[in-house]
Amino acid sequence: MNVGYARVSTSSQNLENQIDQLNSAGCKKIFSEKKSGKNESNREQFKIMMDFIREGDVLYITKLDRLARSVIDLHNIAKFLEKKDVNLKVLHQNIDFSVIYIVYK
C-alpha cells in the first residue's frame, strides 16, 4: 500500500499542498499533523503511521525535513523502515530508498 506522511511545524501553516502531492503519488492512506519535528515523542500521527506501515508498503513524503530533523534521525528511521521491509520515497528530491537499500546491503 502507498502510505503518505505530511507534517507542518506550526498551526498557521497549511498541510493541503503536501496532501495533494501525496494523493497524486497514489497514497491510499495519509497521516498528517501540525507539530514541530524537534521532539519525535510529540508527533502522535508519526508514531501511529510507523506502527501502521507493513511489509511491502511504500512510505511517501514530500521532503526529507517533513520526516526527519537530522541525518542521525533519518538514519534511524530508514533502518526501522528497512527492517519492516517498507520502501521510502521522497517526492521533491526524487529519492527512492529502495535503490539505497540494495546498494547498502
MODELLER restraints for C-alpha pairs under 7 A, 6 or more apart:
rsr = mdl.restraints
at = mdl.atoms
rsr.add(forms.Gaussian(group=physical.xy_distance, feature=features.Distance(at['CA:1:A'], at['CA:28:A']), mean=6.81, stdev=0.5))
rsr.add(forms.Gaussian(group=physical.xy_distance, feature=features.Distance(at['CA:1:A'], at['CA:57:A']), mean=4.72, stdev=0.5))
rsr.add(forms.Gaussian(group=physical.xy_distance, feature=features.Distance(at['CA:1:A'], at['CA:58:A']), mean=6.27, stdev=0.5))
rsr.add(forms.Gaussian(group=physical.xy_distance, feature=features.Distance(at['CA:2:A'], at['CA:26:A']), mean=6.41, stdev=0.5))
rsr.add(forms.Gaussian(group=physical.xy_distance, feature=features.Distance(at['CA:2:A'], at['CA:27:A']), mean=4.50, stdev=0.5))
rsr.add(forms.Gaussian(group=physical.xy_distance, feature=features.Distance(at['CA:2:A'], at['CA:28:A']), mean=5.72, stdev=0.5))
rsr.add(forms.Gaussian(group=physical.xy_distance, feature=features.Distance(at['CA:2:A'], at['CA:29:A']), mean=6.97, stdev=0.5))
rsr.add(forms.Gaussian(group=physical.xy_distance, feature=features.Distance(at['CA:2:A'], at['CA:57:A']), mean=5.89, stdev=0.5))
rsr.add(forms.Gaussian(group=physical.xy_distance, feature=features.Distance(at['CA:2:A'], at['CA:58:A']), mean=4.89, stdev=0.5))
rsr.add(forms.Gaussian(group=physical.xy_distance, feature=features.Distance(at['CA:2:A'], at['CA:59:A']), mean=6.13, stdev=0.5))
rsr.add(forms.Gaussian(group=physical.xy_distance, feature=features.Distance(at['CA:3:A'], at['CA:27:A']), mean=5.06, stdev=0.5))
rsr.add(forms.Gaussian(group=physical.xy_distance, feature=features.Distance(at['CA:3:A'], at['CA:28:A']), mean=6.07, stdev=0.5))
rsr.add(forms.Gaussian(group=physical.xy_distance, feature=features.Distance(at['CA:3:A'], at['CA:29:A']), mean=5.00, stdev=0.5))
rsr.add(forms.Gaussian(group=physical.xy_distance, feature=features.Distance(at['CA:3:A'], at['CA:30:A']), mean=5.77, stdev=0.5))
rsr.add(forms.Gaussian(group=physical.xy_distance, feature=features.Distance(at['CA:3:A'], at['CA:58:A']), mean=6.02, stdev=0.5))
rsr.add(forms.Gaussian(group=physical.xy_distance, feature=features.Distance(at['CA:3:A'], at['CA:59:A']), mean=4.85, stdev=0.5))
rsr.add(forms.Gaussian(group=physical.xy_distance, feature=features.Distance(at['CA:3:A'], at['CA:60:A']), mean=6.02, stdev=0.5))
rsr.add(forms.Gaussian(group=physical.xy_distance, feature=features.Distance(at['CA:4:A'], at['CA:22:A']), mean=5.85, stdev=0.5))
rsr.add(forms.Gaussian(group=physical.xy_distance, feature=features.Distance(at['CA:4:A'], at['CA:27:A']), mean=5.69, stdev=0.5))
rsr.add(forms.Gaussian(group=physical.xy_distance, feature=features.Distance(at['CA:4:A'], at['CA:29:A']), mean=6.22, stdev=0.5))
rsr.add(forms.Gaussian(group=physical.xy_distance, feature=features.Distance(at['CA:4:A'], at['CA:30:A']), mean=4.39, stdev=0.5))
rsr.add(forms.Gaussian(group=physical.xy_distance, feature=features.Distance(at['CA:4:A'], at['CA:31:A']), mean=6.11, stdev=0.5))
rsr.add(forms.Gaussian(group=physical.xy_distance, feature=features.Distance(at['CA:4:A'], at['CA:59:A']), mean=5.64, stdev=0.5))
rsr.add(forms.Gaussian(group=physical.xy_distance, feature=features.Distance(at['CA:4:A'], at['CA:60:A']), mean=4.66, stdev=0.5))
rsr.add(forms.Gaussian(group=physical.xy_distance, feature=features.Distance(at['CA:4:A'], at['CA:61:A']), mean=5.93, stdev=0.5))
rsr.add(forms.Gaussian(group=physical.xy_distance, feature=features.Distance(at['CA:5:A'], at['CA:30:A']), mean=5.68, stdev=0.5))
rsr.add(forms.Gaussian(group=physical.xy_distance, feature=features.Distance(at['CA:5:A'], at['CA:31:A']), mean=4.86, stdev=0.5))
rsr.add(forms.Gaussian(group=physical.xy_distance, feature=features.Distance(at['CA:5:A'], at['CA:32:A']), mean=5.71, stdev=0.5))
rsr.add(forms.Gaussian(group=physical.xy_distance, feature=features.Distance(at['CA:5:A'], at['CA:60:A']), mean=6.42, stdev=0.5))
rsr.add(forms.Gaussian(group=physical.xy_distance, feature=features.Distance(at['CA:5:A'], at['CA:61:A']), mean=5.47, stdev=0.5))
rsr.add(forms.Gaussian(group=physical.xy_distance, feature=features.Distance(at['CA:6:A'], at['CA:15:A']), mean=6.81, stdev=0.5))
rsr.add(forms.Gaussian(group=physical.xy_distance, feature=features.Distance(at['CA:6:A'], at['CA:18:A']), mean=5.95, stdev=0.5))
rsr.add(forms.Gaussian(group=physical.xy_distance, feature=features.Distance(at['CA:6:A'], at['CA:19:A']), mean=6.50, stdev=0.5))
rsr.add(forms.Gaussian(group=physical.xy_distance, feature=features.Distance(at['CA:6:A'], at['CA:31:A']), mean=6.32, stdev=0.5))
rsr.add(forms.Gaussian(group=physical.xy_distance, feature=features.Distance(at['CA:6:A'], at['CA:32:A']), mean=4.59, stdev=0.5))
rsr.add(forms.Gaussian(group=physical.xy_distance, feature=features.Distance(at['CA:6:A'], at['CA:33:A']), mean=6.62, stdev=0.5))
rsr.add(forms.Gaussian(group=physical.xy_distance, feature=features.Distance(at['CA:6:A'], at['CA:61:A']), mean=6.47, stdev=0.5))
rsr.add(forms.Gaussian(group=physical.xy_distance, feature=features.Distance(at['CA:6:A'], at['CA:66:A']), mean=6.64, stdev=0.5))
rsr.add(forms.Gaussian(group=physical.xy_distance, feature=features.Distance(at['CA:7:A'], at['CA:15:A']), mean=6.76, stdev=0.5))
rsr.add(forms.Gaussian(group=physical.xy_distance, feature=features.Distance(at['CA:7:A'], at['CA:32:A']), mean=5.57, stdev=0.5))
rsr.add(forms.Gaussian(group=physical.xy_distance, feature=features.Distance(at['CA:7:A'], at['CA:33:A']), mean=5.05, stdev=0.5))
rsr.add(forms.Gaussian(group=physical.xy_distance, feature=features.Distance(at['CA:7:A'], at['CA:34:A']), mean=5.74, stdev=0.5))
rsr.add(forms.Gaussian(group=physical.xy_distance, feature=features.Distance(at['CA:7:A'], at['CA:35:A']), mean=6.85, stdev=0.5))
rsr.add(forms.Gaussian(group=physical.xy_distance, feature=features.Distance(at['CA:7:A'], at['CA:66:A']), mean=5.58, stdev=0.5))
rsr.add(forms.Gaussian(group=physical.xy_distance, feature=features.Distance(at['CA:8:A'], at['CA:15:A']), mean=6.39, stdev=0.5))
rsr.add(forms.Gaussian(group=physical.xy_distance, feature=features.Distance(at['CA:8:A'], at['CA:33:A']), mean=6.68, stdev=0.5))
rsr.add(forms.Gaussian(group=physical.xy_distance, feature=features.Distance(at['CA:8:A'], at['CA:34:A']), mean=4.94, stdev=0.5))
rsr.add(forms.Gaussian(group=physical.xy_distance, feature=features.Distance(at['CA:8:A'], at['CA:35:A']), mean=6.25, stdev=0.5))
rsr.add(forms.Gaussian(group=physical.xy_distance, feature=features.Distance(at['CA:9:A'], at['CA:34:A']), mean=5.58, stdev=0.5))
rsr.add(forms.Gaussian(group=physical.xy_distance, feature=features.Distance(at['CA:9:A'], at['CA:35:A']), mean=4.86, stdev=0.5))
rsr.add(forms.Gaussian(group=physical.xy_distance, feature=features.Distance(at['CA:9:A'], at['CA:36:A']), mean=4.26, stdev=0.5))
rsr.add(forms.Gaussian(group=physical.xy_distance, feature=features.Distance(at['CA:9:A'], at['CA:37:A']), mean=6.70, stdev=0.5))
rsr.add(forms.Gaussian(group=physical.xy_distance, feature=features.Distance(at['CA:10:A'], at['CA:34:A']), mean=5.67, stdev=0.5))
rsr.add(forms.Gaussian(group=physical.xy_distance, feature=features.Distance(at['CA:10:A'], at['CA:35:A']), mean=6.09, stdev=0.5))
rsr.add(forms.Gaussian(group=physical.xy_distance, feature=features.Distance(at['CA:10:A'], at['CA:36:A']), mean=6.65, stdev=0.5))
rsr.add(forms.Gaussian(group=physical.xy_distance, feature=features.Distance(at['CA:11:A'], at['CA:34:A']), mean=5.64, stdev=0.5))
rsr.add(forms.Gaussian(group=physical.xy_distance, feature=features.Distance(at['CA:18:A'], at['CA:62:A']), mean=6.32, stdev=0.5))
rsr.add(forms.Gaussian(group=physical.xy_distance, feature=features.Distance(at['CA:22:A'], at['CA:60:A']), mean=6.80, stdev=0.5))
rsr.add(forms.Gaussian(group=physical.xy_distance, feature=features.Distance(at['CA:31:A'], at['CA:45:A']), mean=6.01, stdev=0.5))
rsr.add(forms.Gaussian(group=physical.xy_distance, feature=features.Distance(at['CA:31:A'], at['CA:49:A']), mean=6.39, stdev=0.5))
rsr.add(forms.Gaussian(group=physical.xy_distance, feature=features.Distance(at['CA:32:A'], at['CA:45:A']), mean=6.37, stdev=0.5))
rsr.add(forms.Gaussian(group=physical.xy_distance, feature=features.Distance(at['CA:33:A'], at['CA:45:A']), mean=6.31, stdev=0.5))
rsr.add(forms.Gaussian(group=physical.xy_distance, feature=features.Distance(at['CA:35:A'], at['CA:43:A']), mean=6.29, stdev=0.5))
rsr.add(forms.Gaussian(group=physical.xy_distance, feature=features.Distance(at['CA:37:A'], at['CA:69:A']), mean=6.32, stdev=0.5))
rsr.add(forms.Gaussian(group=physical.xy_distance, feature=features.Distance(at['CA:38:A'], at['CA:69:A']), mean=6.69, stdev=0.5))
rsr.add(forms.Gaussian(group=physical.xy_distance, feature=features.Distance(at['CA:54:A'], at['CA:84:A']), mean=6.51, stdev=0.5))
rsr.add(forms.Gaussian(group=physical.xy_distance, feature=features.Distance(at['CA:54:A'], at['CA:86:A']), mean=6.66, stdev=0.5))
rsr.add(forms.Gaussian(group=physical.xy_distance, feature=features.Distance(at['CA:55:A'], at['CA:84:A']), mean=5.48, stdev=0.5))
rsr.add(forms.Gaussian(group=physical.xy_distance, feature=features.Distance(at['CA:55:A'], at['CA:85:A']), mean=4.83, stdev=0.5))
rsr.add(forms.Gaussian(group=physical.xy_distance, feature=features.Distance(at['CA:55:A'], at['CA:86:A']), mean=5.52, stdev=0.5))
rsr.add(forms.Gaussian(group=physical.xy_distance, feature=features.Distance(at['CA:56:A'], at['CA:85:A']), mean=5.96, stdev=0.5))
rsr.add(forms.Gaussian(group=physical.xy_distance, feature=features.Distance(at['CA:56:A'], at['CA:86:A']), mean=5.49, stdev=0.5))
rsr.add(forms.Gaussian(group=physical.xy_distance, feature=features.Distance(at['CA:57:A'], at['CA:86:A']), mean=5.11, stdev=0.5))
rsr.add(forms.Gaussian(group=physical.xy_distance, feature=features.Distance(at['CA:57:A'], at['CA:87:A']), mean=6.46, stdev=0.5))
rsr.add(forms.Gaussian(group=physical.xy_distance, feature=features.Distance(at['CA:58:A'], at['CA:86:A']), mean=5.63, stdev=0.5))
rsr.add(forms.Gaussian(group=physical.xy_distance, feature=features.Distance(at['CA:58:A'], at['CA:87:A']), mean=4.63, stdev=0.5))
rsr.add(forms.Gaussian(group=physical.xy_distance, feature=features.Distance(at['CA:58:A'], at['CA:88:A']), mean=5.73, stdev=0.5))
rsr.add(forms.Gaussian(group=physical.xy_distance, feature=features.Distance(at['CA:59:A'], at['CA:86:A']), mean=6.92, stdev=0.5))
rsr.add(forms.Gaussian(group=physical.xy_distance, feature=features.Distance(at['CA:59:A'], at['CA:87:A']), mean=6.06, stdev=0.5))
rsr.add(forms.Gaussian(group=physical.xy_distance, feature=features.Distance(at['CA:59:A'], at['CA:88:A']), mean=4.79, stdev=0.5))
rsr.add(forms.Gaussian(group=physical.xy_distance, feature=features.Distance(at['CA:59:A'], at['CA:89:A']), mean=6.20, stdev=0.5))
rsr.add(forms.Gaussian(group=physical.xy_distance, feature=features.Distance(at['CA:60:A'], at['CA:88:A']), mean=6.00, stdev=0.5))
rsr.add(forms.Gaussian(group=physical.xy_distance, feature=features.Distance(at['CA:60:A'], at['CA:89:A']), mean=4.93, stdev=0.5))
rsr.add(forms.Gaussian(group=physical.xy_distance, feature=features.Distance(at['CA:60:A'], at['CA:90:A']), mean=5.97, stdev=0.5))
rsr.add(forms.Gaussian(group=physical.xy_distance, feature=features.Distance(at['CA:61:A'], at['CA:89:A']), mean=6.49, stdev=0.5))
rsr.add(forms.Gaussian(group=physical.xy_distance, feature=features.Distance(at['CA:61:A'], at['CA:90:A']), mean=5.11, stdev=0.5))
rsr.add(forms.Gaussian(group=physical.xy_distance, feature=features.Distance(at['CA:61:A'], at['CA:91:A']), mean=6.31, stdev=0.5))
rsr.add(forms.Gaussian(group=physical.xy_distance, feature=features.Distance(at['CA:62:A'], at['CA:90:A']), mean=5.48, stdev=0.5))
rsr.add(forms.Gaussian(group=physical.xy_distance, feature=features.Distance(at['CA:62:A'], at['CA:91:A']), mean=4.79, stdev=0.5))
rsr.add(forms.Gaussian(group=physical.xy_distance, feature=features.Distance(at['CA:62:A'], at['CA:92:A']), mean=5.59, stdev=0.5))
rsr.add(forms.Gaussian(group=physical.xy_distance, feature=features.Distance(at['CA:63:A'], at['CA:90:A']), mean=5.70, stdev=0.5))
rsr.add(forms.Gaussian(group=physical.xy_distance, feature=features.Distance(at['CA:63:A'], at['CA:91:A']), mean=6.51, stdev=0.5))
rsr.add(forms.Gaussian(group=physical.xy_distance, feature=features.Distance(at['CA:63:A'], at['CA:92:A']), mean=5.68, stdev=0.5))
rsr.add(forms.Gaussian(group=physical.xy_distance, feature=features.Distance(at['CA:63:A'], at['CA:93:A']), mean=6.73, stdev=0.5))
rsr.add(forms.Gaussian(group=physical.xy_distance, feature=features.Distance(at['CA:64:A'], at['CA:90:A']), mean=6.57, stdev=0.5))
rsr.add(forms.Gaussian(group=physical.xy_distance, feature=features.Distance(at['CA:68:A'], at['CA:74:A']), mean=5.12, stdev=0.5))
rsr.add(forms.Gaussian(group=physical.xy_distance, feature=features.Distance(at['CA:81:A'], at['CA:87:A']), mean=6.87, stdev=0.5))
rsr.add(forms.Gaussian(group=physical.xy_distance, feature=features.Distance(at['CA:87:A'], at['CA:97:A']), mean=6.10, stdev=0.5))
rsr.add(forms.Gaussian(group=physical.xy_distance, feature=features.Distance(at['CA:87:A'], at['CA:98:A']), mean=5.63, stdev=0.5))
rsr.add(forms.Gaussian(group=physical.xy_distance, feature=features.Distance(at['CA:88:A'], at['CA:96:A']), mean=6.15, stdev=0.5))
rsr.add(forms.Gaussian(group=physical.xy_distance, feature=features.Distance(at['CA:88:A'], at['CA:97:A']), mean=5.22, stdev=0.5))
rsr.add(forms.Gaussian(group=physical.xy_distance, feature=features.Distance(at['CA:89:A'], at['CA:95:A']), mean=5.61, stdev=0.5))
rsr.add(forms.Gaussian(group=physical.xy_distance, feature=features.Distance(at['CA:89:A'], at['CA:96:A']), mean=4.60, stdev=0.5))
rsr.add(forms.Gaussian(group=physical.xy_distance, feature=features.Distance(at['CA:89:A'], at['CA:97:A']), mean=6.16, stdev=0.5))
rsr.add(forms.Gaussian(group=physical.xy_distance, feature=features.Distance(at['CA:90:A'], at['CA:96:A']), mean=6.56, stdev=0.5))
